[in-house]
Amino acid sequence: MEGLVFGLSLGDLCAMTSQTSIILPLGRRIAILLSLVLVFVGMANTMPEIPGLQDWARDVTGRPFFRVSNFPPEYFYPPVFMLMMVIVALDASVYRAWKLDKPQLAWFGLMLDVGLVIAAFLAAFGFLVEIDSICLIDQITGERARLIQDAAERSAGAIPGISFEAEVPACQARFGIWILPLLFTIITLFFLYNIRIWGLPLVAVASIVVLYTVGTALIWVFDLSDNNFLLTKLGAEGGDPTAAAIQKATNVFVTPDGFMGRFMDIVVNQVFPYVVLGALFGTSAGGTSLIKLAVRATRNLRGGPAHAAIVSSAMFGTITGGPVTNVLSTGRLTIPMMRRNGFSPQFAGGVEAAASSGGQIMPPVMGVAAFVLVALTAVPYTKVITAAFLPAMFFFFSIFLAVMFQARREKVEAMREVPDDLIMVRQDWYNLIIIIVPIATILFLLLGSKDAIGGGLLAAILPDAALRTITNSTGDAVSAGWWAVAVLIPLLLLDPETRAKPSKILASLADGGLLISRLFLLLFAVSIISAFLNESGLTGELTRAVTSWLEKAQVLRIFGLEVPIVGGVYLMLALTCAMFCAILLGMGMPTVPAYVNVALLLGPLLTNLGVSFFTAHMFVFYFAVASAITPPVAVAAFAAASITGAEPMRTGFAAVRVGIVMFTIPFIFAWYPELLLIPEAVMITDESGAKTLIEGYSGEVELAALGLLSLRLILALYLVASALARFDRGPMRAWEIACRLLLAVLIMWKTDPVMWVGIVAGLSLISLHIILSRRSNEPAPT
């Protein structure tokens, strides 16, 4: 997943596995040790409910409310936040870097490192002071106990004989006006380290949002404009702007949109086991064996090595989810194979980049962005992977088609014989167990039924405690990931190298802690974007403005043609706008912030135009994933170019051509939400705020209609892939390429007569092409 390996090169990953034999700087060694602590604490927090364990721990400690897992967020988040930022400061130390490169500025680098740690402490302390469930200063002074006692007495005496639950009193001792400089100091320091680890694009977007919110708030305070886009209203008209500003700043600390809100929850409570799982997989021997298996399975296909790259990248990518790491891991074997078999370097790099990016949309694990989608849409993870299944299958099918046509065009033959260095030996089959068993564990727990497990074969053969443990974990994504880690760690010892050096497992776990800390630093910037956008009200204003424009607009002029804006044209305009925003905002940044930024801005607009809330988020999610292969900043394609030695931009365009379906299929499931298979995809909110089905949908999967739609999509993908390759059974002229692209659009048209015209014409064109190609390939008579 993008969060599992974001920003780490393969060299970094490899260095982690061999760090026991390398003398690392003291700061790095402390960071690794703290990362191990973070992993053990985080895994304890996400531990599934094991019958009897909680009671045993309470008996041992003598504390009736003691917990060994699922710790209270208000007490757990601040120390974990502090720990992660200390790890970042030690691992990405500016002092250590400048001590070698800029010794005259080393003192300033040390100040920045110390400043980040102090800022993290103040952020955690500020959360504990300002949140009403703790009120740390009030607790220290004793004021908290008095206020709770007063509230209890008032609630007890409200109605004689009846007691009510006492209200939670608000904190009395707060930061006051000092919270404003504190907040912006924290933001500045965290942004500096974000630039150091993640680069400038994300921080640039976040800084623009912060400056916009502050600037428009000042415009409102001094009454400099009446334009709603230039106003961020801090409070009611005539209120105290200073008090309102203090409250807004406090919200960034303590509300769900703040930096210890839902994004902290995503890291600590949802994706934590999957980050650790990806780190363990990334350094296991199973990845190479998986590639060997893919090569063995596709050796008789014309595009064998390229097909192997697709299969291995899809399988490995669903585990790691990071396109760059996936390219640098699987691509080092698959790209040279494609080159040896005759594929051009640009095409080989494009296939690997597109397939590796597709790992983020491939169930069952997908990536951190999928967990963010779960959090923002409130749709269970099992339903998200169900919704992602068909689009992912069509995406990888389209890449298979692109490889097939390119192999025909470049006259690439099947390899038949597997190269010596890729022949599977007995150890490779053992190594596959390292991959297969944890994934099978995830699938079993995610897709299983509590009732079926409780009354099935397992009930007869397992002890009651073990059966209850499995039942508790069934259907829960976090528990599935936790058990996958628990299963994987002993399986890693199947590899002789790991048995010879078990410290590799600890190194991989520490690597997971480093990745989690870096991931939270990334999500800190995302949380600032979310919090400040929420306070500015820009999303609502933008939605109202665009919706109002669409209601008034009558005609859209394109190349001199006038297209009436009626029916679906409204939706197409909004979808196109969302596509460009997702691609532009996603340039050079990971999938998570690219997805969240556009979802927050344009998600409400799409839902206002008749798209379900979930489908709108899936639409944006797909284009955020596609940004990894979109020039001019196609990070996955550039990583592939570093292996092929080809020109990076040409590799990026090749990746777009191969992965074109990633740009088209979101439009298809926006028009045909039944492709997503879940009721939430066909459910919208009506004017009264009630949930209702889109007209024409029952909320159930209609297999006949879905089957016909799938066949249409397969035919359309065939036409598009062959047109972009400019080759089917033989070369194609420009008119045939244009016809195939046009007919692909007609085949997916919602109007039945147009659809059938497209189907008949498309099949006829393919048949004509086959006949003419056969005739041209017949030997001339002697």
Helices and strands as residue ranges (DSSP letters): H 2-5, H 10-17, G 19-21, H 26-45, H 53-61, H 73-91, H 94-101, G 103-105, H 106-130, H 136-141, H 143-156, G 176-178, H 179-198, H 200-221, G 228-230, H 241-254, H 262-265, I 266-270, H 272-282, H 286-298, H 304-320, H 323-340, H 345-358, G 359-361, H 368-377, H 381-409, G 420-422, H 426-447, H 450-455, H 457-461, H 464-473, H 477-491, G 492-494, H 496-500, H 503-536, H 538-552, E 555-558, E 561-564, H 568-586, H 591-608, H 613-626, G 627-629, H 635-644, H 648-658, H 661-671, G 673-676, G 679-682, E 683-685, E 691-693, H 703-725, H 734-747, H 752-777
